[in-house]
């Protein structure tokens, strides 16, 4: 396991990776494109951000990963907590120029586990210092052009200073990353080539304040 302040990386065996990658290929025909072009304030100070990708629901392999190995990883990341429940699971397909930038995961995703399944994925971008998002922040974010482009980071830093500090997480094909999906803003810059991931989420029955957007 390798870790930072808002994430940890966990080794994944090749058999699990192969099963999920195969199912991702099969599920792609069922995927639907998801587009959002602006920033929007969510409940408890989170933010819904611009994105462009295609998403498919889980098949039996991803459901098994969600209920078993993924849940063990989530419990370890949560310090052994027994009150976690699986909530959402999906395959996400990125084409060239697709992205998912600056967002918090939904309110039922205190922990998100991401596993790369193929292609050339851009690093995951974490923004651990940004904190709770205000209405004024949303106005500034929506004034910045091309939110998924590399130019965004320089404009972002200009407007938000220390709050815009980024951490790039580049993980190997046989590592899954667990992140504080609801409390820490994160995203993925525009893809230079296609790639696919699976993402599984977990929620606490009674989350402490450090697991929600703050």
PEHUZI-V38376 format. One record per backbone hydrogen bond with DSSP energy under -0.5 kcal/mol. CO is the residue of the C=O (numbers start at 1). NH is the residue of the N-H. E is the energy in kcal/mol with one decimal. If there is no record, write none. Layout:
# PEHUZI-V38376
((CO & NH & E) (CO & NH & E))
This chain:
# PEHUZI-V38376
((2 & 9 & -4.7) (6 & 180 & -1.4) (7 & 4 & -2.9) (8 & 178 & -3.1) (9 & 2 & -1.6) (10 & 176 & -2.9) (13 & 17 & -2.1) (14 & 18 & -2.5) (15 & 19 & -2.3) (16 & 20 & -2.2) (17 & 21 & -2.5) (18 & 22 & -2.3) (19 & 23 & -2.1) (20 & 24 & -2.5) (21 & 25 & -1.7) (22 & 26 & -1.7) (23 & 27 & -2.7) (24 & 28 & -1.0) (26 & 29 & -0.7) (27 & 30 & -2.1) (28 & 31 & -1.9) (32 & 55 & -2.7) (34 & 53 & -1.8) (36 & 51 & -1.8) (40 & 48 & -3.0) (42 & 45 & -0.9) (43 & 46 & -1.6) (45 & 133 & -2.3) (46 & 42 & -2.5) (47 & 49 & -0.5) (47 & 104 & -2.7) (48 & 40 & -2.3) (50 & 101 & -1.7) (51 & 36 & -2.3) (52 & 99 & -1.2) (53 & 34 & -3.7) (54 & 93 & -3.4) (55 & 32 & -2.3) (56 & 91 & -2.8) (59 & 63 & -2.2) (60 & 64 & -2.1) (61 & 65 & -2.2) (62 & 66 & -2.6) (63 & 67 & -2.2) (64 & 68 & -1.7) (65 & 70 & -2.9) (65 & 71 & -0.5) (68 & 72 & -2.1) (69 & 73 & -2.2) (70 & 74 & -2.6) (71 & 75 & -2.5) (72 & 76 & -2.2) (73 & 77 & -2.7) (74 & 78 & -1.9) (75 & 80 & -3.6) (75 & 81 & -0.6) (76 & 79 & -1.7) (83 & 205 & -1.1) (85 & 203 & -2.3) (88 & 201 & -3.1) (89 & 58 & -0.6) (90 & 199 & -2.6) (91 & 56 & -2.4) (92 & 94 & -0.5) (92 & 197 & -2.3) (93 & 54 & -2.3) (94 & 195 & -2.3) (95 & 98 & -2.3) (98 & 191 & -2.5) (99 & 52 & -3.3) (100 & 188 & -3.4) (103 & 186 & -2.1) (106 & 109 & -1.9) (110 & 182 & -0.7) (111 & 202 & -2.4) (112 & 179 & -2.8) (113 & 200 & -2.3) (114 & 177 & -2.5) (115 & 198 & -2.0) (118 & 196 & -2.2) (119 & 121 & -0.7) (123 & 189 & -0.6) (124 & 126 & -0.6) (124 & 169 & -3.1) (125 & 187 & -1.8) (126 & 167 & -2.4) (127 & 130 & -1.3) (127 & 185 & -0.6) (134 & 138 & -1.9) (135 & 139 & -1.7) (136 & 140 & -2.0) (137 & 141 & -3.0) (138 & 142 & -2.4) (139 & 143 & -0.7) (140 & 143 & -0.9) (140 & 144 & -0.6) (141 & 144 & -1.0) (146 & 149 & -1.9) (148 & 190 & -2.6) (149 & 152 & -1.3) (149 & 153 & -0.5) (150 & 153 & -0.8) (150 & 154 & -0.7) (151 & 155 & -1.8) (152 & 156 & -3.2) (153 & 157 & -2.2) (154 & 158 & -2.0) (155 & 159 & -2.1) (156 & 160 & -2.3) (157 & 161 & -2.3) (160 & 163 & -1.8) (161 & 164 & -1.9) (162 & 165 & -1.7) (165 & 129 & -0.6) (167 & 126 & -2.9) (167 & 169 & -0.5) (168 & 170 & -0.6) (169 & 124 & -2.4) (169 & 171 & -0.6) (172 & 175 & -1.5) (174 & 12 & -2.5) (175 & 116 & -0.6) (176 & 10 & -2.8) (177 & 114 & -2.6) (178 & 8 & -1.9) (179 & 112 & -2.0) (179 & 181 & -1.8) (180 & 184 & -2.3) (181 & 105 & -2.9) (183 & 185 & -0.5) (183 & 214 & -0.6) (185 & 127 & -2.8) (186 & 103 & -2.0) (187 & 125 & -3.1) (188 & 100 & -2.1) (191 & 97 & -3.0) (194 & 120 & -2.1) (195 & 94 & -3.3) (196 & 117 & -3.1) (196 & 118 & -0.9) (197 & 92 & -2.7) (198 & 115 & -2.1) (199 & 90 & -2.1) (200 & 113 & -2.9) (201 & 87 & -2.5) (202 & 110 & -0.9) (202 & 111 & -2.1) (203 & 85 & -2.3) (204 & 207 & -0.5) (208 & 211 & -2.2) (209 & 212 & -1.4) (214 & 132 & -1.1))
